[in-house]
């Protein structure tokens, strides 16, 4: 086999018999929705299980850590980059059988939503407009408008780096939690495909619901670059704070979780800016890149937010996004 390598400086170490295109010193900026980050020491794109195994073999032979990247949402890469191999999952196919959809992990979540609609399958409309891949959505148990991935996942096929074998987990074994799963906690498990269990519906009704949700997102979410919702909505038993929120917003909280955006606003941080990073003026749980934000800007701003919310409201915010390379 031939090696296909783009060298930016030194020679690569180890066995060079790889068909995948392994690049050196690649900027991570264009690969994330935040448009922030340094250089990846090594970078490659893979579109199937065989190429993934080659990439992992390269990492093992060169003794570097790996990071799996989808569409780059919910991630903040360090300004210093990532001193390992970033593997970007691309493409992916989908098989539909009855009300089940088996999707490759690299498939765009938006594409899966539309495909479900076109085949009259309902249950995924809430995900319309969410950036990212289906694999990433399962890994982080993505959710919105009272729904989340755990409600529709039937099975997840993964490659276990440590055991070097393919395994299949049912929904219970995925250990889904609020914005978390077994796959987010165990870095050795790489999602290969996801089987969703949806329901039959009317195409026109599904389409209308998707349009409504997409419009709502456009009206309420920032246009500037961001990583998505920055903090998890924290659980609170502060009845006074809950009452204040419910009276002000005219809605009941769900599962004892109070919106992080409201807490940030109550702390007086709407529009707060540090360097090129800013708390969005429309939705305060989004930190946006106003143009030239660095990861350091974001980290400092996030720290200020957590400190002020803790001081003023006695609530500790925790990030929903993942820090990589720090």
C-alpha positions in Angstrom: 0.0 0.0 0.0 1.0 3.6 -0.6 1.2 6.3 2.0 -0.7 9.5 1.3 0.7 12.1 3.7 0.8 15.9 3.5 3.9 17.0 5.4 4.1 20.4 7.0 7.4 19.8 8.7 9.0 16.7 10.2 8.8 13.1 9.0 6.1 10.9 10.5 7.2 8.1 12.8 6.3 4.4 12.5 4.7 2.3 9.8 3.7 4.4 6.8 1.5 1.9 5.1 -1.7 3.9 5.3 -4.2 4.7 2.5 -5.9 7.5 4.5 -4.7 11.0 4.0 -2.8 12.0 7.2 -1.9 15.7 7.4 0.3 17.5 9.8 -0.2 20.9 11.5 -3.7 21.6 10.3 -5.7 24.5 11.6 -8.8 23.4 13.5 -10.5 26.8 13.0 -12.6 25.8 9.9 -13.6 22.5 11.5 -15.5 23.9 14.4 -18.7 26.0 14.7 -16.9 28.3 17.1 -14.2 29.0 14.5 -11.6 28.9 17.3 -8.6 26.7 17.8 -4.9 26.1 17.2 -3.3 23.4 15.1 -3.8 19.6 15.1 -0.5 17.8 15.2 -2.1 15.2 12.9 -5.4 15.3 11.1 -7.3 13.0 8.8 -10.8 12.3 7.5 -12.4 8.8 7.6 -15.6 7.7 6.0 -15.9 4.0 7.1 -14.9 1.5 9.7 -11.8 0.3 7.8 -10.4 3.8 7.5 -11.1 4.5 11.1 -9.1 1.4 12.1 -6.2 2.6 9.9 -6.3 6.0 11.6 -6.3 4.3 15.0 -3.4 2.1 14.0 -1.4 5.1 12.9 -2.1 6.8 16.3 -1.0 3.7 18.2 2.2 3.3 16.2 3.1 7.0 16.6 2.0 7.0 20.3 -0.4 9.9 20.0 -3.8 10.4 21.5 -6.9 10.7 19.3 -9.9 12.9 19.2 -13.0 12.1 17.1 -14.6 15.1 15.4 -17.9 15.4 13.7 -19.3 18.8 12.6 -17.4 20.6 15.4 -20.3 21.9 17.5 -20.2 21.8 21.3 -16.4 21.9 21.2 -13.7 24.5 22.2 -10.3 23.7 21.0 -7.3 25.3 22.8 -5.3 28.1 21.1 -2.4 25.7 21.4 -4.3 23.1 19.3 -4.3 19.4 19.9 -1.1 17.4 20.2 -2.4 14.2 18.8 -4.5 12.9 15.9 -7.9 14.5 15.1 -10.1 12.1 13.2 -13.0 13.7 11.4 -15.9 11.4 10.6 -17.5 12.3 7.2 -20.4 11.0 5.2 -22.3 7.9 6.4 -25.3 6.1 5.0 -28.8 5.4 6.4 -30.9 2.3 6.2 -34.6 2.5 7.0 -36.7 -0.6 8.0 -40.2 0.1 9.1 -39.9 2.7 11.8 -36.2 2.1 12.4 -33.4 4.2 11.0 -29.8 2.9 11.1 -27.5 5.9 10.5 -23.7 6.1 10.1 -22.2 8.2 13.0 -20.8 10.8 10.6 -24.2 11.7 9.1 -25.4 15.2 9.6 -28.2 15.4 12.2 -30.0 17.9 9.9 -29.9 15.3 7.1 -31.3 12.6 9.3 -34.2 14.9 10.4 -35.1 15.6 6.8 -34.8 11.9 5.8 -37.1 11.0 8.6 -39.6 13.5 7.5 -39.5 12.3 3.8 -40.2 8.8 5.0 -43.1 9.9 7.3 -41.3 9.1 10.5 -41.9 11.3 13.5 -40.0 11.8 16.8 -37.0 13.7 15.6 -38.5 17.1 14.7 -37.1 18.7 17.8 -33.6 18.3 16.5 -34.3 20.4 13.4 -31.7 23.1 13.1 -29.2 21.6 15.6 -25.7 21.4 14.1 -23.6 18.3 14.4 -23.7 14.6 13.5 -26.0 11.9 14.7 -23.0 10.3 16.5 -22.3 13.5 18.3 -25.9 13.9 19.2 -26.0 10.5 20.8 -22.7 11.0 22.6 -23.9 14.1 24.2 -27.5 13.0 24.5 -28.6 16.2 22.7 -32.0 17.5 23.4 -34.4 20.4 23.0 -38.0 21.4 23.6 -38.5 18.6 26.2 -37.1 15.8 24.0 -33.7 14.1 23.8 -31.8 11.4 22.0 -32.2 8.8 24.7 -36.0 8.7 23.9 -35.4 7.5 20.4 -32.2 5.5 20.5 -32.6 1.7 20.1 -29.0 0.6 19.7 -25.5 2.1 19.2 -22.7 0.3 17.4 -19.2 1.2 18.6 -15.6 0.3 18.1 -13.8 -0.3 21.4 -10.2 1.1 21.0 -9.0 -0.8 24.1 -10.5 -4.1 23.2 -10.1 -3.6 19.5 -13.5 -5.0 18.7 -17.0 -3.9 17.6 -19.7 -3.8 20.3 -23.4 -3.0 20.3 -25.2 -1.3 23.2 -28.9 -1.1 23.7 -30.5 2.1 25.0 -30.2 1.1 28.7 -26.6 0.2 28.3 -25.9 3.6 26.8 -26.3 5.1 30.3 -27.9 8.3 29.1 -27.9 11.2 31.4 -28.7 14.9 30.9 -26.3 15.9 28.1 -24.1 12.9 28.7 -23.8 9.2 27.9 -21.5 6.2 28.4 -19.7 7.3 25.2 -18.9 10.7 26.5 -17.5 9.3 29.7 -15.6 6.4 28.0 -13.1 7.8 25.4 -12.3 4.2 24.3 -15.7 3.8 22.7 -16.1 5.3 19.2 -19.6 5.4 17.8 -19.9 3.8 14.4 -23.6 3.8 13.8 -26.9 4.6 15.6 -30.3 2.9 15.3 -33.2 5.1 16.0 -36.7 3.9 16.8 -39.3 6.4 15.5 -43.0 6.4 14.8 -45.2 6.6 11.7 -46.6 10.1 11.1 -48.0 12.4 8.5 -45.4 13.9 6.3 -47.1 17.3 6.1 -47.5 17.6 9.8 -43.9 16.6 10.4 -42.8 19.2 7.9 -44.8 21.9 9.5 -43.4 21.1 12.9 -39.8 21.2 11.5 -40.5 24.6 9.9 -41.9 25.9 13.2 -38.9 24.8 15.2 -36.4 26.1 12.6 -38.1 29.5 12.6 -38.0 29.5 16.4 -34.3 28.8 16.4 -33.6 31.5 13.9 -35.6 34.0 16.0 -34.0 33.2 19.3 -30.5 31.9 18.6 -27.4 34.0 17.7 -26.2 34.4 14.1 -22.6 34.8 15.2 -20.3 31.8 15.5 -20.8 29.7 18.7 -20.4 26.2 20.0 -24.1 26.0 20.9 -25.6 26.1 24.4 -22.5 26.7 26.6 -23.8 25.6 30.1 -26.1 22.9 31.2 -29.4 23.9 32.8 -28.7 23.3 36.5 -31.0 21.5 38.9 -32.1 23.7 41.8 -34.4 23.3 44.8 -34.4 27.0 45.5 -38.1 27.6 45.6 -37.8 31.4 45.7 -35.7 31.4 42.6 -38.0 28.9 40.8 -41.0 31.0 41.7 -39.3 34.2 40.4 -38.5 32.5 37.1 -41.9 31.0 36.6 -43.7 34.3 37.3 -41.5 36.2 35.1 -41.4 33.8 32.1 -45.0 32.4 32.6 -43.7 28.8 32.2 -43.0 25.9 34.5 -39.5 24.6 34.9 -38.9 21.0 33.7 -37.2 18.3 35.9 -36.2 20.9 38.5 -33.8 22.5 35.9 -33.7 26.2 35.7 -32.5 27.7 32.4 -28.9 28.8 32.5 -29.6 31.7 30.1 -32.0 33.2 32.7 -29.5 32.8 35.5 -26.8 34.5 33.4 -29.2 37.4 32.7 -30.1 37.7 36.4 -26.4 38.0 37.2 -26.3 41.0 34.9 -24.1 39.4 32.2 -26.2 39.7 29.0 -23.8 41.2 26.4 -20.7 40.8 28.6 -17.6 40.8 26.4 -14.0 39.8 27.0 -11.7 40.1 24.0 -13.6 38.7 21.0 -15.9 36.5 23.1 -19.3 37.8 24.1 -22.4 36.6 26.0 -25.0 36.8 23.3 -27.6 39.5 23.6 -30.4 37.4 22.3 -29.7 34.1 24.1 -27.5 34.4 27.2 -26.5 30.8 27.3 -24.5 31.3 24.1 -21.0 32.6 24.1 -20.3 34.0 20.6 -17.2 34.7 18.6 -17.6 38.3 17.5 -14.8 37.9 14.9 -11.4 37.4 16.5 -12.1 35.5 19.7 -9.5 33.2 21.1 -10.0 30.2 23.3 -8.5 32.1 26.1 -11.1 34.9 25.7 -13.9 32.2 25.9 -12.3 30.5 29.0 -12.0 33.8 30.9 -15.6 34.8 30.0 -16.9 31.4 31.0 -15.1 31.7 34.3 -16.5 35.2 35.0 -20.0 33.9 34.3 -19.7 31.0 36.7 -18.2 33.2 39.4 -21.0 35.9 39.1 -23.8 33.3 39.0 -22.4 31.5 42.0 -21.9 34.8 44.0 -25.3 36.3 43.2 -27.6 33.2 42.9 -25.7 30.5 44.8 -25.8 28.2 41.8 -22.8 26.5 40.2 -23.0 26.4 36.4 -21.3 23.5 34.5 -20.2 23.5 30.9 -22.2 21.6 28.3 -19.5 22.1 25.7 -16.2 20.1 25.8 -12.8 21.6 26.2 -10.2 19.9 24.0 -6.4 20.3 24.1 -6.3 22.2 27.4 
